[in-house]
């Protein structure tokens, strides 16, 4: 009996996968709503949102029951946070501000069991949906399905992108474009040739090592150009901006026009 490919399988075979990011509305319905909208994954943020582990565990649990894969963005480059996020049941982890291959190797080791890594073993909890499992099978399955996304968002990270992509266990190099332009001294200048060269270098590094390149299209207009540049793991917007823009449109439609007020 065939099984649906995991998110990691789809990413590594080069499929175009599209998800979204949740920074503000980490509620029990966030993942299911995203899944019904067609998202392949949801990145639940703990870097900028300051959400606690209990909240992350809850939203991960409700998302695991859908067709969207829950991904947790941990706060810092801390290998212990990677294994904790995975033990909560996340299908993958996004790590911000990765600067070099040494950090990448430590993060990859935290996401894999021995002998490939150093992830601690526990069974029958959230990552197993609280079911009894065979330890050998469970470890092999988790290693095969866990997605490790490392964010390249500094000048140093771009310079080391090839070495980072070469690390076994790294699946996606994800450009953090806001932080990257700030690091380059050109904040928000996404048309600057130096920035465009940098994101091309990251995509090339990922492709050279059989990895994927990822990016957050916050406006919904960047995807065609990003795909031409080699980015095939894309996040379609972020929750608070999507809510604000949609609400603005609806309020505009509902608010009476000036001629209506005069009646």
C-alpha atoms as one frame of an Amber mdcrd trajectory, in Angstrom:
protein
   0.000   0.000   0.000   1.501   3.310  -1.094   1.677   6.256   1.263   1.482
   9.958   0.622   4.979  11.420   0.409   6.115  13.362   3.449   6.896  17.056
   3.230  10.609  16.232   3.312  10.266  13.748   0.452   8.486  16.344  -1.641
  11.073  19.000  -0.844  14.076  16.830  -1.653  12.657  15.603  -4.952  12.257
  19.218  -6.037   8.502  19.723  -5.790   7.093  23.207  -5.414   5.675  23.328
  -1.896   3.768  26.271  -0.471   2.996  26.984   3.150   2.463  29.979   5.385
   3.838  31.557   8.558   2.067  32.132  11.887   3.547  34.747  14.208   0.546
  36.360  15.890  -2.375  33.909  15.763  -1.010  30.694  17.231  -4.435  29.241
  17.996  -5.722  25.672  17.851  -7.437  26.431  14.548  -4.471  28.035  12.808
  -3.067  24.834  11.322  -6.389  23.300  10.221  -7.452  26.597   8.626  -4.160
  26.784   6.740  -4.526  23.170   5.629  -8.050  23.780   4.322  -6.668  26.766
   2.405  -4.191  24.430   0.698  -1.015  25.059   2.713   1.560  22.273   2.647
   3.125  23.482   5.902   2.737  26.070   8.646   5.724  27.686  10.334   4.805
  28.472  13.943   7.129  31.193  15.170   8.900  31.312  18.527  11.634  33.735
  17.444   9.664  36.965  17.145   6.383  35.971  18.809   7.829  34.862  22.164
   5.376  31.942  22.328   5.986  29.347  25.022   6.502  25.625  24.513   3.022
  24.730  25.779   1.418  26.901  23.099   3.693  25.442  20.440   2.778  21.924
  21.580  -0.935  22.692  21.265  -0.830  24.195  17.782   1.505  21.450  16.609
  -0.922  18.791  17.839  -3.916  20.226  15.979  -1.878  20.682  12.810  -0.497
  17.120  12.847  -4.040  15.873  12.234  -4.246  17.775   8.923  -2.546  17.662
   5.538  -0.283  20.577   6.531   3.034  19.835   8.243   3.742  21.788  11.452
   7.157  23.468  11.488   8.467  25.290  14.574  10.836  28.233  14.182  12.956
  28.135  17.317  14.188  31.365  18.937  17.959  30.980  18.487  20.762  28.833
  17.116  20.438  26.390  20.000  20.616  22.661  19.225  18.631  21.781  22.364
  15.669  23.790  21.036  15.692  21.711  17.857  15.238  18.386  19.615  12.622
  19.854  21.960  10.552  21.164  19.035  10.692  17.771  17.352   9.695  15.982
  20.546   6.593  18.199  20.622   5.589  16.579  17.338   6.782  19.128  14.788
   7.564  17.669  11.387  10.453  20.064  11.061  12.360  22.943  12.556  13.404
  26.334  11.182  16.462  27.923  12.795  17.207  31.646  12.405  20.522  33.403
  11.817  22.667  30.390  10.947  26.129  31.700  10.155  28.443  28.782   9.421
  28.876  25.054   8.867  29.842  24.391  12.493  26.453  25.630  13.659  24.761
  23.680  10.863  26.445  20.433  11.929  25.352  20.888  15.561  21.769  21.604
  14.488  21.697  18.629  12.118  22.991  16.346  14.876  20.221  17.545  17.214
  17.597  16.646  14.617  18.765  13.040  14.003  19.120   9.973  16.200  22.372
   8.041  16.651  24.423   7.051  14.818  23.737   9.970  12.441  23.105  12.478
  15.240  22.642  13.050  18.949  18.899  13.502  19.351  17.617  12.036  22.613
  15.151   9.173  22.294  11.678   9.073  23.824   8.653   7.175  22.561   4.893
   7.162  22.920   4.541  10.924  23.427   3.466  13.750  21.116   5.728  12.814
  18.211   4.072   9.362  18.197   0.542  10.692  18.776   0.744   8.961  22.176
   0.684   5.490  20.605   2.969   2.564  21.365   5.611   2.267  18.645   8.533
   0.089  17.684  11.650   2.055  18.660  13.730   1.081  15.633  10.928   1.831
  13.174   9.994   5.095  14.876  13.555   6.433  14.881  14.073   5.549  11.215
  10.757   7.118  10.211  11.372  10.325  12.119  14.876  10.714  10.695  13.502
  10.183   7.187  10.671  12.694   7.598  12.192  15.467   9.725  12.787  18.696
   7.810  15.670  20.940   8.904  15.412  24.484   7.567  18.326  26.829   8.225
  17.849  30.541   7.688  20.554  32.413   5.824  20.040  36.035   6.784  23.436
  37.625   7.368  26.423  38.520   5.244  28.377  35.803   7.037  25.701  33.238
   6.322  25.688  34.056   2.615  29.466  33.757   2.516  29.237  30.321   4.121
  26.131  29.156   2.264  27.954  26.507   0.241  29.558  24.982   3.349  26.230
  25.066   5.213  24.406  23.381   2.328  27.052  20.662   2.250  26.172  19.502
   5.779  24.333  16.187   5.799  20.924  16.548   7.418  20.315  20.117   6.248
  17.324  20.154   3.894  16.498  23.785   3.129  18.450  27.049   3.026  15.853
  29.731   3.695  16.667  33.369   3.007  15.490  35.771   5.695  15.316  38.735
   3.366  14.524  41.427   5.942  17.428  40.479   8.192  19.708  39.932   5.220
  19.248  43.427   3.827  19.743  44.857   7.322  22.972  42.864   7.679  24.129
  44.188   4.314  23.477  47.790   5.364  20.679  48.199   2.817  17.531  47.505
   4.893  14.436  46.952   2.772  16.200  47.549  -0.553  15.107  44.360  -2.262
  15.951  45.675  -5.726  19.607  46.301  -4.851  21.919  44.267  -7.121  24.018
  43.225  -4.110  20.974  41.709  -2.420  19.823  39.963  -5.595  23.295  38.521
  -6.048  23.223  37.260  -2.458  19.919  35.399  -2.832  21.161  33.905  -6.106
  24.274  32.652  -4.305  22.144  30.976  -1.633  19.930  29.248  -4.203  22.995
  28.092  -6.154  24.612  26.697  -3.003  21.465  24.744  -2.135  21.137  23.336
  -5.641  24.815  22.342  -5.797  24.325  20.030  -2.802  20.895  18.657  -3.654
  19.136  20.832  -1.105  16.174  23.177  -1.519  15.985  26.953  -1.253  13.156
  28.644   0.662  11.704  32.120   0.987   8.665  33.919   2.454   6.645  35.733
  -0.212   4.982  38.254   2.082   3.222  40.140  -0.721   2.027  37.284  -2.922
   3.756  38.856  -5.923   7.301  37.521  -5.672   6.786  33.809  -6.357   7.336
  33.736 -10.150  10.667  35.545  -9.849  11.701  33.467  -6.843  11.009  30.213
  -8.691  13.069  31.447 -11.643  15.897  32.049  -9.184  15.627  28.503  -7.834
  13.358  28.886  -4.797  10.780  26.110  -4.563   9.844  26.087  -0.856   7.743
  29.195  -0.362   5.629  30.631   2.437   2.582  32.546   1.231   2.329  35.473
   3.582   2.308  35.771   7.350  -0.823  35.635   9.492  -1.021  39.164  10.901
  -0.483  40.790   7.506  -3.022  38.493   5.831  -5.585  39.295   8.525  -4.966
  43.026   8.338  -5.150  43.227   4.543  -8.263  41.026   4.322 -10.019  42.961
   7.108  -9.129  46.256   5.456 -10.770  45.108   2.210 -13.924  43.867   3.940
 -14.287  47.017   6.037 -13.891  49.086   2.894 -16.643  47.058   1.208 -18.994
  47.303   4.206 -18.427  50.968   5.051 -21.057  53.137   3.365 -19.984  55.205
   0.407 -20.237  59.016   0.792 -23.412  59.141  -1.336 -25.050  56.555   0.940
 -24.405  58.671   4.020 -26.195  61.629   2.454 -29.480  59.722   2.135
